[in-house]
Amino acid sequence: MAQQATRTKDQRTLVKEHKGYEGGLDQPMSWDRVVQKFHWLSEAFADEGLRGKLIKAVQDLDAHRISAVMDLLAQVRPSETYPRTIAGI
């Protein structure tokens, strides 16, 4: 069982145990699976083109200015706008 510790600003330490779930410390997701989940979670809030630009920006994060990534994120809708077509994961 893996543990993850987080320290708060007031110096408290919170420890969370991860018991073998996908994306946990002991079972990291592959990049392809991360992208698949991103599309599923964001489908209703950003069209396919914007989702693709966001994925590309994250893949090449060192080559992009933070302001460019923030400009992309600002285009994401705050409420569901687009129809969902991807089945739940």
C-alpha positions as CSV (number, residue, x, y, z in Angstrom):
1,M,0.0,0.0,0.0
2,A,1.5,3.4,-1.1
3,Q,1.2,6.6,0.9
4,Q,1.2,10.1,-0.1
5,A,1.9,12.9,2.4
6,T,1.0,16.6,1.9
7,R,2.0,19.4,4.2
8,T,-0.4,22.3,4.6
9,K,0.6,26.0,5.0
10,D,0.0,25.7,8.7
11,Q,2.5,22.8,8.9
12,R,0.0,20.0,9.3
13,T,0.9,16.8,7.5
14,L,-1.9,14.9,5.9
15,V,-1.3,11.3,4.8
16,K,-3.5,9.5,2.3
17,E,-3.1,5.8,1.6
18,H,-3.6,4.6,-1.9
19,K,-4.9,1.0,-2.2
20,G,-4.2,0.0,-5.8
21,Y,-6.4,2.2,-7.9
22,E,-5.5,3.3,-11.4
23,G,-3.6,6.5,-11.2
24,G,-2.4,5.8,-7.6
25,L,1.2,5.8,-6.6
26,D,1.5,2.1,-7.0
27,Q,-0.4,2.0,-10.4
28,P,0.4,5.1,-12.4
29,M,-1.5,5.5,-15.6
30,S,0.1,5.4,-19.0
31,W,0.1,8.6,-21.0
32,D,-2.4,7.1,-23.5
33,R,-4.8,6.3,-20.6
34,V,-4.3,9.8,-19.1
35,V,-5.3,11.3,-22.5
36,Q,-8.3,9.0,-22.8
37,K,-9.5,10.0,-19.4
38,F,-8.9,13.7,-20.1
39,H,-11.1,13.5,-23.3
40,W,-13.8,11.7,-21.3
41,L,-13.8,14.2,-18.4
42,S,-13.5,17.3,-20.5
43,E,-15.6,16.4,-23.6
44,A,-18.7,18.4,-22.5
45,F,-16.6,21.5,-21.6
46,A,-14.3,21.8,-24.7
47,D,-14.5,20.8,-28.3
48,E,-12.2,18.3,-29.8
49,G,-9.9,20.9,-31.3
50,L,-9.4,22.7,-28.0
51,R,-8.9,19.4,-26.1
52,G,-6.2,18.5,-28.7
53,K,-4.4,21.8,-28.2
54,L,-4.4,21.4,-24.4
55,I,-3.0,17.9,-24.7
56,K,-0.3,19.1,-27.1
57,A,0.6,22.0,-24.7
58,V,0.9,19.7,-21.8
59,Q,3.1,17.2,-23.8
60,D,5.4,20.1,-24.7
61,L,5.0,22.1,-21.5
62,D,8.7,23.1,-21.4
63,A,8.3,24.7,-24.8
64,H,5.3,26.8,-24.0
65,R,4.9,30.0,-22.0
66,I,2.5,29.6,-19.0
67,S,0.4,32.4,-20.4
68,A,-0.2,30.5,-23.6
69,V,-1.4,27.4,-21.6
70,M,-3.6,29.7,-19.5
71,D,-5.1,31.2,-22.6
72,L,-6.1,27.7,-23.8
73,L,-7.6,26.9,-20.3
74,A,-9.6,30.1,-20.4
75,Q,-11.4,28.8,-23.5
76,V,-12.8,25.8,-21.5
77,R,-16.5,26.3,-20.8
78,P,-17.5,26.6,-17.1
79,S,-20.6,24.4,-17.7
80,E,-21.5,21.5,-20.0
81,T,-21.9,22.9,-23.5
82,Y,-21.0,20.1,-25.9
83,P,-22.7,16.7,-26.2
84,R,-21.1,13.7,-24.6
85,T,-20.2,11.0,-27.1
86,I,-17.5,9.1,-25.2
87,A,-18.8,6.3,-22.9
88,G,-17.8,6.6,-19.2
89,I,-14.5,5.1,-18.2
